[in-house]
């Protein structure tokens, strides 16, 4: 029997996978996917996906970094600081490297 916490975790994981994998069928030849750590300061981008352990992917999803979510790079380095939902989040550079993004046209 699953506890309430396990059911919530399972639902969150399923939601995250759907959001991460759902956009893979669409491609735009004018955009290129790159790592979050490769973007310059003040770059605005959209999250394409996260290639990290389940634990880290769920933590990032809980912070709002899900597929399609727009964010802005506030600071490069350690930690990488991004703004999402109007909130600044510090992400370890090693983890930020796992976040694939598409740069939004200026």
C-alpha positions as CSV (number, residue, x, y, z in Angstrom):
1,X,0.0,0.0,0.0
2,X,1.4,3.4,-1.0
3,X,1.5,6.2,1.6
4,X,0.2,9.6,0.8
5,X,3.8,10.9,0.4
6,X,4.7,8.2,-2.0
7,X,1.5,8.9,-4.1
8,X,2.3,12.6,-4.2
9,X,5.9,11.8,-5.2
10,X,4.7,9.5,-7.9
11,X,2.3,12.0,-9.3
12,X,4.9,14.8,-9.3
13,X,7.4,12.5,-11.1
14,X,4.8,11.6,-13.7
15,X,3.9,15.3,-14.2
16,X,7.5,16.2,-14.6
17,X,8.2,13.5,-17.1
18,X,5.2,14.5,-19.2
19,X,6.4,18.2,-19.2
20,X,10.0,17.3,-20.0
21,X,9.2,14.8,-22.8
22,X,6.2,16.4,-24.2
23,X,8.0,19.0,-26.4
24,X,10.4,16.6,-28.0
25,X,8.2,16.0,-31.0
26,X,8.3,19.7,-31.9
27,X,11.4,21.2,-33.4
28,X,12.3,24.6,-34.7
29,X,15.2,25.0,-37.0
30,X,15.8,28.5,-35.8
31,X,16.6,27.5,-32.2
32,X,19.4,25.4,-30.8
33,X,19.4,23.6,-27.5
34,X,22.2,24.4,-25.2
35,X,23.1,24.0,-21.5
36,X,22.0,26.7,-19.0
37,X,25.6,27.3,-18.0
38,X,26.5,28.3,-21.6
39,X,24.2,31.3,-21.6
40,X,25.4,34.9,-20.9
41,X,24.1,37.1,-18.1
42,X,20.6,38.5,-18.7
43,X,19.8,35.9,-21.4
44,X,16.2,34.9,-21.5
45,X,15.4,31.3,-22.4
46,X,12.9,28.5,-22.1
47,X,13.7,25.2,-20.4
48,X,13.7,22.3,-22.9
49,X,14.5,19.5,-20.4
50,X,16.6,18.2,-17.5
51,X,19.1,15.4,-17.8
52,X,19.8,14.7,-14.1
53,X,19.0,12.1,-11.5
54,X,15.4,11.7,-10.5
55,X,16.0,13.3,-7.2
56,X,17.6,16.4,-8.7
57,X,15.1,16.6,-11.6
58,X,12.2,16.6,-9.1
59,X,13.9,19.2,-6.9
60,X,14.3,21.5,-10.0
61,X,10.7,20.9,-11.0
62,X,9.6,21.9,-7.5
63,X,11.5,25.2,-8.0
64,X,9.7,25.8,-11.2
65,X,12.3,24.6,-13.8
66,X,10.0,22.6,-16.0
67,X,9.8,22.2,-19.7
68,X,8.6,25.3,-21.4
69,X,9.2,27.5,-18.4
70,X,10.8,30.9,-19.2
71,X,13.7,32.0,-17.1
72,X,16.5,34.7,-17.1
73,X,20.1,34.2,-16.2
74,X,20.9,36.6,-13.4
75,X,24.5,35.4,-12.7
76,X,26.8,32.9,-14.2
77,X,29.2,30.9,-12.1
78,X,28.9,29.0,-8.8
79,X,26.1,29.1,-8.1
80,X,24.3,29.9,-11.3
81,X,21.5,32.3,-10.4
82,X,18.3,32.3,-12.5
83,X,15.1,34.2,-12.2
84,X,11.9,32.1,-12.6
85,X,8.4,33.1,-11.6
86,X,9.9,36.4,-10.3
87,X,12.1,34.5,-7.8
88,X,15.8,34.2,-8.0
89,X,17.2,30.6,-7.5
90,X,20.8,29.6,-7.0
91,X,21.7,26.3,-8.7
92,X,25.0,24.5,-8.4
93,X,26.9,24.8,-11.7
94,X,27.2,21.0,-12.0
95,X,23.4,20.8,-11.8
96,X,22.7,23.8,-14.1
97,X,24.8,22.0,-16.7
98,X,22.1,19.3,-16.8
99,X,19.4,21.9,-17.8
100,X,18.8,22.1,-21.5
101,X,17.4,25.4,-22.7
102,X,16.4,27.2,-25.9
103,X,17.4,30.9,-26.1
104,X,14.4,33.2,-26.7
105,X,14.8,35.6,-29.6
106,X,15.5,39.2,-28.5
